[in-house]
Amino acid sequence: MEALLCEKLGDPTVPHNSPESPITIARSHPVPSLASPTAVRVRIHATSLNYANYLQILGKYQEKPPLPFIPGSDYSGVVEAVGDAVSRFKVGDRVCSFSAVGSFAELIVADEMDLFPVPEGCDLLAAGALPVAFGTSHVALVHRAQLKAGQVLLVLGAAGGVGLSAVQIGKVCGAVVIAVARGAEKVQLLESLGVDHVVDLTKGNVTESVKKFLKMRDLKGVDVLYDPVGGKLTKESLKLLNWGANILVIGFASGEVPVIPANIALVKNWTVHGLYWGSHKIYLPHVLEDSLKELLSWISKGLIKVHISHSYSLQEANLAFAAIKERKAIGKVMIVIGKSSVARSKL
Ligand SMILES: NC(=O)c1ccc[n+]([C@@H]2O[C@H](COP(=O)([O-])OP(=O)(O)OC[C@H]3O[C@@H](n4cnc5c(N)ncnc54)[C@H](OP(=O)(O)O)[C@@H]3O)[C@@H](O)[C@H]2O)c1
């Protein structure tokens, strides 16, 4: 089968044919076998590019798989073969899932308990983009922060993969949603999703813009901060938080881990949640499963929508990584397996 192999650490945006590229296309990689009676082999249709996949190839992610490895986490596809004891799926079923590594390939094997049926009304491309981004935001906002209708949610990096999902989940929960992003195209999309206030960082600063909005709506401050960016944006956002606010530490796309002063957290009764979605698979698997089931039902009812700004073939993976690195992604960047390398980019 065809697969993308990471053979050394480095920048995956370098063209594949350059000697510096850490990734290569293996044309006849061994097909993964059905190693247990409950194993299912899935022919992958689409797999999403997460910031973590980029960091992992750079060698800057918390999980460092031994080299060489096939990168990739969330995916969708069609069941191609099942083990003798599989009872939940049959050949031809549409499924989605995620794994620690391995989805940048034509085929992947998973246990049947780790697969989710893709419901009617949800296309396979969207299902392949859903687990990590929407799963993270759903567990963070619904399970951890227990976001309630009428509360004020502030989302940083709001037009990125996790950010755009947080904005939509916030709206489904009935929150007043404030989004922070950079540039007219991102702002336009966020406004089209019914976000209550968008801060365009190319035009102004977060504190000033949000304070003006809160005053206009007669609101005191922010109840939940969703932060996948870090750095000075976090520092500024802390000035907007209410007594008893929840801070969701999601990631550090700015490259800077922020400092959240414990003395102010004490005085203001803030709760700081470190949230690593993937580890729920080990420690709270039912939370993660229930969350994905709910998200798949929301998507088939049209309550949420996966926005895909770029779609590439496996051979164009370096361009997909570049879209993430250069902050061009709005929502998700996808790799569609078997997609012609001529028909690429914006869908
Ligand atoms: N905790 C978890 O379980 C979990 C799960 C998924 C992702 N994450 C983390 O969340 C973060 C975002 O992931 P993502 O997939 O949403 O990435 P993404 O699609 O690339 O979005 C990141 C957003 O951050 C903003 N940003 C601000 N400063 C940036 C910088 N210096 N470089 C790049 N982007 C910058 C960008 O928005 P503007 O250009 O509009 O400012 C961009 O839209 C990553 O750190 C990732 O590892 C964590």
The ligand as an ORCA input file, in Angstrom:
! r2SCAN-3c Opt
* xyz 0 1
  N      -4.946     19.583     24.025
  C      -5.294     18.781     23.036
  O      -5.725     17.643     23.227
  C      -5.184     19.335     21.640
  C      -5.911     18.794     20.583
  C      -5.790     19.392     19.310
  C      -4.922     20.486     19.123
  N      -4.211     20.950     20.195
  C      -3.276     22.088     20.061
  O      -4.003     23.263     19.735
  C      -3.172     24.141     18.980
  C      -3.914     24.534     17.714
  O      -4.122     23.389     16.909
  P      -4.933     23.481     15.540
  O      -4.943     22.129     14.948
  O      -6.183     24.220     15.743
  O      -3.919     24.413     14.685
  P      -4.265     25.432     13.504
  O      -5.407     24.929     12.715
  O      -2.968     25.700     12.817
  O      -4.766     26.749     14.288
  C      -3.914     27.461     15.136
  C      -4.383     28.911     15.185
  O      -3.538     29.587     16.123
  C      -3.324     30.920     15.696
  N      -1.925     31.311     15.925
  C      -1.531     32.312     16.705
  N      -0.207     32.425     16.713
  C       0.260     31.485     15.885
  C       1.567     31.124     15.448
  N       2.668     31.781     15.878
  N       1.689     30.095     14.578
  C       0.608     29.434     14.137
  N      -0.676     29.730     14.522
  C      -0.834     30.760     15.385
  C      -3.667     30.983     14.204
  O      -4.703     31.929     14.083
  P      -4.508     33.373     13.468
  O      -3.539     33.260     12.319
  O      -5.902     33.730     13.045
  O      -3.991     34.207     14.608
  C      -4.219     29.594     13.849
  O      -5.477     29.685     13.195
  C      -1.863     23.387     18.733
  O      -0.920     23.799     19.688
  C      -2.243     21.934     18.953
  O      -1.159     21.130     19.341
  C      -4.318     20.400     21.433
*
